[in-house]
């Protein structure tokens, strides 16, 4: 059956899709097919390419992608990241940098949606990589087709399409693409997973069969999350930037649901992409107590488990008013957004907010040097307004 990528994109984004979308464009076959499919689907498209600087010629490649976009009438931006200075897991650091850079670009361009060119092959390779890390059901349920991060919604409309199918689609239309030499470098875990996939194919293990398994696991994962979401509607409250869980009801939950709930709360409050290490969380689940974990402060008090942001995790974060600050945005007259911290002494009404002291200490406040201008979360708005950019915990935390 002939691949109809424009129709697939329209169906994937749904009837409420915005008319303008961004495309994360590397110039490779996957993202190039995505760009052309988005144009054929009738979207107004803008594109961004991250120059990672990991090898000679990357800047020239990004500029060449820009020329191709210009020929199509697509606005294009090159975003720079000094990958050579990255330490540790370079591929993971690069992925985080791409999200951060492209997210900021999309917000600046007024784009609410960004398309990513991940394919069925990427999904299968990720599955193998997560098996190697002994991932549980959540990790083995695959990459999400849609998620929110960096103030935008990211879509992966090609997760059901094999990489080879996209290249056939491009060839049929006379559209070229570039191949990244790092795609053959076994130093990277993803490339080793790609090589393993090739070795498994004779045994019938293909991206398509792994995709079917991922679908089964994702259905089971969603069922557990629905159970947890229903339970949370009665026993979990979200206020400001903190989560409160009824301690007695929590103790009666199945251990797997307790783990999921606390993981979700920690990720939502911290804004982290990943949950904490399993061993650290297991120790806390075995004996819930006051603790700091994953950039969060946990307290067990008055029959509740309170999960709030830890002041130390945001103490060095500074942005101008109007920019995102740790999942918040303050709007109003000019100033610098910094954690409230010791400024709580100038906010006697903070106790009336119903928030924990930890949450108030780590909340955003407006400063002019050492002078506190406003602390909206702490009951001292002074004309400034706050917006919690994390969204609903019930949706973001308990639903994939």
RAWONOR-V306699 format. One record per backbone hydrogen bond with DSSP energy under -0.5 kcal/mol. CO is the residue of the C=O (numbers start at 1). NH is the residue of the N-H. E is the energy in kcal/mol with one decimal. If there is no record, write none. Layout:
BEGIN
CO:NH:E, CO:NH:E
END
This chain:
BEGIN
3:5:-0.8, 4:8:-2.1, 5:9:-2.5, 6:10:-2.3, 7:11:-2.6, 8:12:-2.4, 9:13:-2.5, 10:14:-1.5, 14:17:-1.5, 19:44:-2.8, 21:46:-1.9, 22:115:-3.3, 23:25:-0.9, 23:48:-2.1, 24:26:-0.6, 27:178:-2.5, 28:32:-2.2, 29:33:-2.2, 30:34:-1.9, 31:35:-2.4, 32:36:-2.2, 33:37:-2.5, 34:38:-2.4, 35:39:-1.9, 36:40:-2.4, 37:41:-1.9, 38:43:-2.0, 39:42:-1.4, 43:45:-0.6, 44:21:-2.4, 45:75:-0.6, 46:23:-1.9, 47:77:-1.6, 48:25:-2.5, 49:51:-0.7, 49:79:-3.2, 50:52:-1.0, 51:81:-2.4, 52:83:-2.5, 55:58:-1.6, 57:61:-2.2, 58:62:-2.2, 59:63:-2.1, 60:64:-2.1, 61:65:-2.1, 62:66:-1.8, 63:67:-1.9, 64:68:-2.0, 65:69:-2.2, 66:70:-2.4, 67:71:-1.9, 68:72:-0.9, 69:72:-0.6, 69:73:-0.7, 69:74:-2.9, 70:73:-0.9, 73:75:-0.6, 75:47:-2.6, 77:49:-2.7, 77:79:-0.5, 79:51:-3.1, 81:83:-1.9, 82:85:-1.4, 83:86:-1.5, 88:90:-1.1, 89:93:-2.5, 90:94:-2.6, 91:95:-2.2, 92:96:-2.4, 93:97:-2.3, 94:98:-2.5, 95:99:-2.2, 96:100:-2.4, 97:101:-3.1, 98:102:-2.8, 99:103:-2.3, 100:104:-2.1, 101:105:-2.2, 102:106:-2.9, 103:107:-2.4, 104:108:-2.2, 105:109:-1.6, 106:110:-0.5, 106:111:-3.0, 107:110:-1.1, 110:112:-0.5, 112:153:-2.8, 113:22:-2.6, 114:155:-2.7, 115:24:-2.4, 119:123:-2.1, 120:124:-2.2, 121:125:-2.7, 122:126:-2.5, 123:127:-1.9, 124:128:-2.0, 125:129:-2.3, 126:130:-2.3, 127:131:-2.0, 128:132:-1.9, 129:133:-0.9, 130:135:-2.5, 131:134:-2.0, 136:140:-2.1, 137:141:-0.5, 138:141:-1.0, 139:142:-0.7, 145:156:-2.8, 147:154:-3.4, 149:152:-1.8, 152:149:-2.2, 153:114:-2.4, 154:147:-1.9, 155:116:-3.1, 156:159:-1.0, 158:120:-0.5, 158:161:-1.9, 161:120:-2.4, 162:166:-1.4, 163:167:-1.7, 164:168:-2.1, 165:169:-2.0, 166:170:-2.1, 167:171:-2.6, 168:172:-2.3, 169:173:-0.6, 170:173:-1.1, 170:175:-2.5, 171:174:-1.5, 174:176:-0.5, 179:181:-0.5, 180:183:-2.3, 181:184:-1.7, 182:185:-1.5, 184:186:-0.8, 185:188:-1.7, 188:192:-1.8, 189:193:-2.1, 190:194:-2.1, 191:195:-2.2, 192:196:-2.1, 193:197:-2.3, 194:198:-1.7, 195:199:-1.6, 196:200:-1.8, 197:201:-1.2, 200:203:-1.4, 200:205:-1.6, 201:204:-2.3, 204:206:-0.9, 206:210:-2.7, 207:211:-2.2, 208:212:-1.7, 209:213:-1.9, 210:214:-2.8, 211:215:-2.0, 212:216:-1.7, 213:217:-2.5, 214:218:-2.9, 215:219:-1.7, 216:220:-1.9, 217:221:-2.7, 218:222:-2.5, 219:223:-1.9, 220:224:-2.0, 221:225:-2.2, 222:226:-2.2, 223:227:-2.0, 224:228:-2.4, 225:229:-2.6, 226:230:-2.4, 227:231:-2.1, 228:232:-2.9, 229:233:-1.5, 230:234:-0.5, 231:234:-1.3, 231:235:-1.5, 232:236:-2.3, 235:246:-2.3, 237:244:-2.7, 239:242:-2.5, 242:239:-2.1, 243:307:-3.1, 244:237:-2.5, 245:247:-0.5, 245:305:-2.9, 246:250:-2.4, 247:251:-2.0, 248:252:-0.9, 249:252:-0.5, 250:253:-1.5, 254:258:-2.3, 255:259:-2.3, 256:260:-2.2, 257:261:-2.5, 258:262:-2.5, 259:263:-2.5, 260:264:-2.8, 261:265:-2.5, 262:266:-2.5, 263:267:-2.5, 264:268:-2.6, 265:269:-2.6, 266:270:-2.2, 267:271:-2.1, 277:281:-2.1, 278:282:-2.7, 279:283:-1.8, 280:284:-1.4, 281:285:-2.5, 282:286:-2.0, 283:287:-0.9, 285:288:-0.5, 291:298:-3.4, 293:296:-1.4, 295:310:-2.2, 296:293:-2.1, 296:298:-0.5, 297:308:-2.5, 298:291:-2.0, 299:301:-0.7, 299:306:-3.2, 301:304:-1.9, 303:247:-2.5, 303:248:-0.6, 304:301:-2.5, 304:306:-0.6, 305:245:-2.3, 305:307:-0.5, 306:299:-2.0, 306:308:-0.6, 307:243:-2.3, 308:297:-3.5, 310:313:-1.0, 310:314:-0.6, 311:314:-1.6, 311:315:-1.0, 314:317:-1.8, 316:318:-0.5, 319:337:-3.5, 320:323:-1.9, 323:330:-0.6, 325:328:-1.8, 327:389:-2.9, 327:390:-0.7, 328:325:-3.4, 329:387:-2.2, 330:322:-2.0, 331:385:-2.7, 335:321:-2.2, 336:338:-0.6, 336:367:-3.0, 337:319:-1.5, 338:365:-2.3, 340:343:-2.5, 341:344:-1.9, 342:345:-1.7, 343:346:-1.9, 344:347:-1.9, 347:350:-2.0, 348:351:-0.7, 349:352:-1.3, 350:353:-1.5, 351:354:-0.9, 356:360:-1.9, 357:361:-2.8, 358:362:-1.8, 360:363:-1.4, 361:341:-2.8, 363:340:-2.4, 364:377:-0.6, 365:338:-2.4, 365:367:-0.5, 366:373:-3.1, 366:374:-1.6, 367:336:-2.4, 368:371:-1.7, 370:372:-0.6, 371:368:-2.6, 374:366:-2.9, 375:378:-0.8, 375:380:-2.2, 376:379:-1.4, 380:375:-3.2, 381:384:-2.4, 385:331:-2.9, 387:329:-1.6, 387:389:-0.8, 388:391:-0.8, 392:396:-3.1, 393:397:-2.2, 393:398:-1.1, 395:399:-1.1
END
